[in-house]
Amino acid sequence: MRRTTTRLMAALALLPLAAHAHATDEATQVSFVAPPWPGVTVKTEIMAQILAPLGYTNERQELSSTVGYKTLQTGDSDVFLAGWLPAQQTSYDAAMDDGSIVDLGNNVTGARMGFAVPGYVYDAGVTSAEQLDDPENRERFEGRYYSIESGSTVSDFINDAKRNDTYGLGDWELLESSTPGMLSAVRSAYDEKRWVAFYGWTPHWMVPEFDMHILDDPEGIYGENQGRSDVRTIVAKPFSEANPNLMRLLDQFVLTADQQSDFIREYGLEERELETVAHVWLQNHPDELAEFLDGVTTRDGKPGLAAVKASL
Protein backbone atom coordinates (compact mmCIF):
# COMPACT_ATOMS: atom_id res chain seq x y z
CA MET A 1 0.00 0.00 0.00
CA ARG A 2 1.15 3.54 -0.71
CA ARG A 3 0.04 4.94 2.59
CA THR A 4 1.93 4.84 5.84
CA THR A 5 0.18 3.82 9.04
CA THR A 6 -0.11 7.49 9.99
CA ARG A 7 -1.60 8.28 6.62
CA LEU A 8 -4.08 5.42 6.87
CA MET A 9 -5.16 6.54 10.31
CA ALA A 10 -5.70 10.05 8.98
CA ALA A 11 -7.71 8.70 6.07
CA LEU A 12 -9.89 6.62 8.40
CA ALA A 13 -10.48 9.65 10.57
CA LEU A 14 -11.72 11.47 7.49
CA LEU A 15 -14.18 8.82 6.35
CA PRO A 16 -17.24 10.75 7.52
CA LEU A 17 -16.00 13.74 5.56
CA ALA A 18 -15.16 11.71 2.48
CA ALA A 19 -18.63 10.19 2.47
CA HIS A 20 -20.01 13.69 1.92
CA ALA A 21 -17.30 14.84 -0.49
CA HIS A 22 -19.98 15.95 -2.95
CA ALA A 23 -21.15 18.59 -0.47
CA THR A 24 -20.10 22.15 -1.25
CA ASP A 25 -16.94 23.18 0.55
CA GLU A 26 -17.00 26.45 2.45
CA ALA A 27 -13.71 27.59 0.91
CA THR A 28 -13.43 29.11 -2.52
CA GLN A 29 -9.71 29.78 -2.07
CA VAL A 30 -6.85 27.73 -0.62
CA SER A 31 -3.97 29.55 1.05
CA PHE A 32 -0.74 27.56 0.85
CA VAL A 33 2.37 27.92 3.00
CA ALA A 34 5.10 27.82 0.34
CA PRO A 35 8.70 28.24 1.50
CA PRO A 36 11.12 29.01 -1.37
CA TRP A 37 12.11 25.37 -1.86
CA PRO A 38 11.90 23.93 -5.40
CA GLY A 39 10.06 20.77 -4.34
CA VAL A 40 7.21 22.43 -2.49
CA THR A 41 7.08 25.23 -5.08
CA VAL A 42 6.33 22.75 -7.87
CA LYS A 43 4.05 20.57 -5.74
CA THR A 44 2.01 23.61 -4.79
CA GLU A 45 1.76 24.69 -8.44
CA ILE A 46 0.65 21.18 -9.45
CA MET A 47 -2.04 21.34 -6.78
CA ALA A 48 -3.05 24.85 -7.91
CA GLN A 49 -3.49 23.63 -11.49
CA ILE A 50 -5.72 20.83 -10.21
CA LEU A 51 -7.74 23.19 -8.03
CA ALA A 52 -8.50 25.80 -10.72
CA PRO A 53 -10.75 23.63 -12.93
CA LEU A 54 -12.40 22.29 -9.78
CA GLY A 55 -13.56 25.83 -9.01
CA TYR A 56 -11.06 26.95 -6.37
CA THR A 57 -8.53 29.78 -6.47
CA ASN A 58 -5.31 29.79 -4.47
CA GLU A 59 -2.75 32.05 -2.90
CA ARG A 60 0.80 31.20 -1.89
CA GLN A 61 2.55 32.66 1.12
CA GLU A 62 6.34 32.49 0.87
CA LEU A 63 7.11 31.85 4.53
CA SER A 64 9.68 29.85 6.43
CA SER A 65 8.37 26.59 7.86
CA THR A 66 8.56 28.00 11.38
CA VAL A 67 6.38 30.99 10.50
CA GLY A 68 4.18 28.78 8.34
CA TYR A 69 3.16 26.59 11.26
CA LYS A 70 2.21 29.71 13.21
CA THR A 71 -0.02 30.94 10.39
CA LEU A 72 -1.64 27.50 10.22
CA GLN A 73 -2.29 27.76 13.95
CA THR A 74 -3.90 31.19 13.62
CA GLY A 75 -5.90 30.26 10.51
CA ASP A 76 -4.04 32.72 8.29
CA SER A 77 -2.91 29.81 6.10
CA ASP A 78 -4.71 26.61 5.13
CA VAL A 79 -2.33 23.99 3.72
CA PHE A 80 1.39 23.13 3.88
CA LEU A 81 2.69 20.45 1.52
CA ALA A 82 6.20 20.27 3.00
CA GLY A 83 5.86 19.22 6.61
CA TRP A 84 9.33 17.63 6.92
CA LEU A 85 9.66 15.53 10.05
CA PRO A 86 11.70 15.37 12.19
CA ALA A 87 13.30 18.55 10.79
CA GLN A 88 10.25 20.62 11.81
CA GLN A 89 9.40 18.57 14.90
CA THR A 90 9.33 21.46 17.37
CA SER A 91 6.96 23.59 15.31
CA TYR A 92 4.89 20.57 14.34
CA ASP A 93 4.51 19.37 17.94
CA ALA A 94 3.44 22.82 19.13
CA ALA A 95 0.72 23.00 16.49
CA MET A 96 -0.43 19.42 17.11
CA ASP A 97 -0.49 19.91 20.88
CA ASP A 98 -2.88 22.84 20.65
CA GLY A 99 -5.12 20.95 18.22
CA SER A 100 -4.85 23.53 15.46
CA ILE A 101 -3.63 21.28 12.62
CA VAL A 102 -4.48 17.97 10.96
CA ASP A 103 -1.73 15.69 9.61
CA LEU A 104 -2.64 13.74 6.46
CA GLY A 105 0.62 11.80 6.35
CA ASN A 106 3.32 11.54 3.69
CA ASN A 107 2.87 13.15 0.30
CA VAL A 108 6.32 11.98 -0.86
CA THR A 109 8.19 8.84 0.10
CA GLY A 110 11.92 8.14 0.43
CA ALA A 111 12.94 11.50 1.88
CA ARG A 112 16.23 11.91 3.74
CA MET A 113 18.47 14.77 4.91
CA GLY A 114 21.84 15.28 6.54
CA PHE A 115 25.50 16.15 6.17
CA ALA A 116 26.34 15.81 2.47
CA VAL A 117 29.40 15.72 0.23
CA PRO A 118 29.96 15.26 -3.51
CA GLY A 119 30.82 11.81 -4.83
CA TYR A 120 34.55 12.46 -5.16
CA VAL A 121 34.77 13.35 -1.45
CA TYR A 122 32.78 10.27 -0.46
CA ASP A 123 34.97 8.11 -2.70
CA ALA A 124 38.02 9.54 -0.96
CA GLY A 125 36.79 7.93 2.25
CA VAL A 126 34.62 10.54 3.99
CA THR A 127 31.50 8.52 4.72
CA SER A 128 30.55 9.72 8.22
CA ALA A 129 30.07 13.12 9.83
CA GLU A 130 32.53 11.91 12.47
CA GLN A 131 35.28 12.29 9.86
CA LEU A 132 34.63 15.91 8.93
CA ASP A 133 36.98 17.37 11.53
CA ASP A 134 39.81 14.88 11.06
CA PRO A 135 42.85 17.18 10.63
CA GLU A 136 43.51 16.41 6.98
CA ASN A 137 39.83 16.50 6.09
CA ARG A 138 39.18 19.73 7.98
CA GLU A 139 41.96 21.43 6.03
CA ARG A 140 40.53 20.29 2.70
CA PHE A 141 37.05 21.48 3.72
CA GLU A 142 38.64 24.76 4.91
CA GLY A 143 36.64 24.35 8.12
CA ARG A 144 33.44 25.47 6.39
CA TYR A 145 29.95 24.01 6.34
CA TYR A 146 27.20 25.33 4.07
CA SER A 147 23.55 25.31 5.13
CA ILE A 148 20.25 27.08 4.47
CA GLU A 149 17.84 29.56 5.99
CA SER A 150 19.05 30.97 9.26
CA GLY A 151 16.14 30.72 11.69
CA SER A 152 14.69 27.50 10.26
CA THR A 153 14.50 24.28 12.25
CA VAL A 154 17.27 22.80 10.09
CA SER A 155 19.40 25.82 10.96
CA ASP A 156 18.69 25.17 14.64
CA PHE A 157 19.97 21.60 14.25
CA ILE A 158 23.35 22.57 12.85
CA ASN A 159 23.75 25.57 15.17
CA ASP A 160 23.10 23.30 18.15
CA ALA A 161 25.75 20.90 16.83
CA LYS A 162 28.20 23.78 16.52
CA ARG A 163 27.46 25.05 20.04
CA ASN A 164 27.92 21.53 21.45
CA ASP A 165 31.05 20.91 19.37
CA THR A 166 29.42 17.77 17.97
CA TYR A 167 31.79 16.09 15.48
CA GLY A 168 34.31 18.84 16.30
CA LEU A 169 32.26 21.48 14.47
CA GLY A 170 32.48 24.03 17.27
CA ASP A 171 35.08 26.18 15.55
CA TRP A 172 33.90 25.58 11.97
CA GLU A 173 32.56 28.49 9.94
CA LEU A 174 28.85 27.98 9.35
CA LEU A 175 27.70 29.67 6.14
CA GLU A 176 23.92 29.93 5.93
CA SER A 177 22.05 31.35 2.96
CA SER A 178 19.07 30.69 0.71
CA THR A 179 18.89 27.30 -0.96
CA PRO A 180 20.03 28.78 -4.32
CA GLY A 181 22.87 30.55 -2.53
CA MET A 182 24.06 27.36 -0.86
CA LEU A 183 23.80 25.34 -4.06
CA SER A 184 25.73 28.01 -5.97
CA ALA A 185 28.60 27.60 -3.53
CA VAL A 186 28.42 23.82 -3.86
CA ARG A 187 28.37 24.11 -7.66
CA SER A 188 31.49 26.28 -7.64
CA ALA A 189 33.33 23.77 -5.46
CA TYR A 190 32.06 20.81 -7.48
CA ASP A 191 33.16 22.28 -10.81
CA GLU A 192 36.66 22.78 -9.41
CA LYS A 193 36.62 19.45 -7.55
CA ARG A 194 37.25 21.23 -4.26
CA TRP A 195 36.07 19.55 -1.10
CA VAL A 196 32.78 20.90 0.23
CA ALA A 197 30.46 19.81 3.05
CA PHE A 198 26.87 21.00 3.02
CA TYR A 199 23.31 20.32 4.11
CA GLY A 200 21.79 17.91 1.59
CA TRP A 201 18.47 16.22 1.12
CA THR A 202 16.55 13.98 -1.20
CA PRO A 203 14.44 14.25 -3.26
CA HIS A 204 16.36 17.03 -5.00
CA TRP A 205 18.32 17.57 -8.20
CA MET A 206 21.52 17.86 -6.16
CA VAL A 207 21.56 14.07 -5.82
CA PRO A 208 22.32 13.19 -9.46
CA GLU A 209 23.92 16.52 -10.30
CA PHE A 210 26.67 16.35 -7.67
CA ASP A 211 26.66 12.58 -7.17
CA MET A 212 25.65 13.61 -3.67
CA HIS A 213 26.06 11.26 -0.72
CA ILE A 214 24.52 11.82 2.71
CA LEU A 215 26.98 10.91 5.45
CA ASP A 216 26.34 8.65 8.39
CA ASP A 217 25.14 10.72 11.34
CA PRO A 218 25.60 8.57 14.46
CA GLU A 219 24.74 11.44 16.82
CA GLY A 220 21.43 12.00 15.02
CA ILE A 221 21.94 15.73 14.41
CA TYR A 222 19.45 15.57 11.55
CA GLY A 223 17.15 13.07 13.20
CA GLU A 224 16.88 9.39 13.90
CA ASN A 225 17.26 6.63 11.35
CA GLN A 226 20.07 8.41 9.47
CA GLY A 227 18.03 11.46 8.66
CA ARG A 228 15.21 9.61 6.97
CA SER A 229 12.20 11.85 6.95
CA ASP A 230 8.50 12.16 6.35
CA VAL A 231 7.11 14.91 4.15
CA ARG A 232 3.61 15.50 5.44
CA THR A 233 0.55 17.33 4.21
CA ILE A 234 -0.46 19.62 7.07
CA VAL A 235 -3.85 21.36 7.12
CA ALA A 236 -5.35 23.91 9.49
CA LYS A 237 -8.00 22.05 11.47
CA PRO A 238 -10.93 24.43 10.94
CA PHE A 239 -10.20 24.37 7.20
CA SER A 240 -10.18 20.57 7.22
CA GLU A 241 -13.53 20.42 8.94
CA ALA A 242 -15.19 22.87 6.56
CA ASN A 243 -13.93 21.41 3.27
CA PRO A 244 -14.45 17.65 2.87
CA ASN A 245 -13.98 17.63 -0.89
CA LEU A 246 -10.63 19.41 -0.68
CA MET A 247 -9.56 17.16 2.15
CA ARG A 248 -10.16 14.09 0.03
CA LEU A 249 -7.99 15.54 -2.74
CA LEU A 250 -5.21 16.54 -0.35
CA ASP A 251 -5.29 13.17 1.37
CA GLN A 252 -4.86 11.35 -1.95
CA PHE A 253 -2.05 13.58 -3.25
CA VAL A 254 1.05 11.35 -2.97
CA LEU A 255 4.26 11.40 -5.05
CA THR A 256 7.36 9.24 -5.19
CA ALA A 257 10.79 10.67 -4.43
CA ASP A 258 11.88 10.01 -8.02
CA GLN A 259 8.91 11.91 -9.39
CA GLN A 260 9.64 14.88 -7.19
CA SER A 261 13.35 14.83 -8.01
CA ASP A 262 12.51 14.90 -11.72
CA PHE A 263 10.37 18.00 -11.57
CA ILE A 264 12.75 19.68 -9.11
CA ARG A 265 15.50 19.20 -11.70
CA GLU A 266 13.37 20.70 -14.46
CA TYR A 267 12.37 23.72 -12.38
CA GLY A 268 15.33 24.24 -10.06
CA LEU A 269 18.20 23.30 -12.34
CA GLU A 270 17.01 23.55 -15.93
CA GLU A 271 15.06 26.69 -14.99
CA ARG A 272 11.94 25.85 -16.96
CA GLU A 273 8.87 27.96 -16.24
CA LEU A 274 7.05 26.81 -13.11
CA GLU A 275 3.64 26.70 -14.77
CA THR A 276 5.01 24.66 -17.66
CA VAL A 277 6.76 22.14 -15.43
CA ALA A 278 3.58 21.52 -13.44
CA HIS A 279 1.34 21.40 -16.53
CA VAL A 280 3.56 18.93 -18.38
CA TRP A 281 3.86 16.76 -15.27
CA LEU A 282 0.07 16.51 -15.03
CA GLN A 283 -0.23 15.72 -18.73
CA ASN A 284 2.39 12.97 -18.44
CA HIS A 285 0.96 11.31 -15.31
CA PRO A 286 -2.70 10.44 -16.01
CA ASP A 287 -2.69 7.45 -13.66
CA GLU A 288 -1.47 9.51 -10.73
CA LEU A 289 -3.97 12.25 -11.56
CA ALA A 290 -6.79 9.71 -11.51
CA GLU A 291 -5.65 8.54 -8.05
CA PHE A 292 -5.50 12.11 -6.74
CA LEU A 293 -9.03 12.80 -7.97
CA ASP A 294 -10.73 9.53 -7.08
CA GLY A 295 -14.11 10.53 -5.64
CA VAL A 296 -13.29 14.25 -5.82
CA THR A 297 -15.75 16.65 -7.43
CA THR A 298 -15.72 20.19 -8.70
CA ARG A 299 -16.92 22.69 -6.15
CA ASP A 300 -20.41 22.51 -7.67
CA GLY A 301 -20.53 18.70 -7.55
CA LYS A 302 -19.48 17.62 -11.05
CA PRO A 303 -16.87 14.87 -11.71
CA GLY A 304 -13.49 16.32 -10.79
CA LEU A 305 -11.27 14.16 -13.01
CA ALA A 306 -13.17 15.09 -16.15
CA ALA A 307 -12.89 18.79 -15.34
CA VAL A 308 -9.15 18.64 -14.74
CA LYS A 309 -8.50 16.53 -17.83
CA ALA A 310 -10.40 19.06 -19.93
CA SER A 311 -8.15 21.83 -18.61
CA LEU A 312 -5.00 20.02 -19.75
C-alpha positions, 0 to 999 in steps of 0.5 A: 500500500502507498500509505503509511500507518499514519496516513491510513489513520488520517484517512480513516479519521476522514471517512465521515468527511469523504462520504459527503465529499460531494457537499459544497466546501466552504472555501473558494480559495486555498492559502498555501504555505510555500517556503522558497524550496523547489520541491514544495514550489512545484508541488504547490503549483501542481495542486493549484493547477488541479484546483483551478478547474475544480472551481477553487482559487489559491494564494501562496505565502512564501514563509519559512516553515517556522512561521508557516506553522504559526499561520496554520495555527492562527488560521491565516494559512490553510495547507502546507505540503512540505511538513518535513519531520523530524526537521520541523518537529518542534513547530509541528509538535506545538501546532499538534499539541494545541489541536490547530492542525491535521496531519494527512501523512506523507505526500512523498516517500523516500525523503532523507536529509543530513551532512552531504558531500559530492561523490569524489569526497565520499569516494576519498573515504569521507563517509561519516560526519565523524570524519569531517573534523579529522585534521587532513579532512578539515583542512581540505574542507577549509573548516566550512559548512554550508547550510540554508535559511538561518532561523529555520529548524534545520538551521537550529539543528546545525547551530546546536551541533556547533554550540555543542562541538558535535563532530568537532564542528564548534570552531567551523565556519557555518555559512547559511544562505538561501537554498540557491545561494548554498547550491551556488557555492556547492556548484562552484566547489564541485566544478573545481573538484574542491572539497565541500560539506553542506546540508543535503536532502533527497528528493532534489536535483543535487543528488544526481547533479553532484553525485551527492552522498549523505553521510552517516550521522551517528549522533542524530543531528538531523534526526533518527534513522540516518536522517530519513524523513517524512514529508507531510501534508499539514492542514489547518484544522478548521479548514479541514472540517469545513472542506471535505472535498478538498480534504479528500484531494489533499489526502490522496495527493502522494508522489514518489521521491523520483517523481519529485526529483525529476520535476525539481530538476526541471524547475530548479536546475534547468530553470523551466517555467514553473507553470510549464513544469507543473502542466507537463507533469500533469499531462504525463501522469494520467494514472497519478492524476486519476488517483488524486481525484478519485471521488473528488468533485468540482466545487459545484458537484461535477466529476473532478477528473473530467474537469481537470483533464479538460483543462489540460 
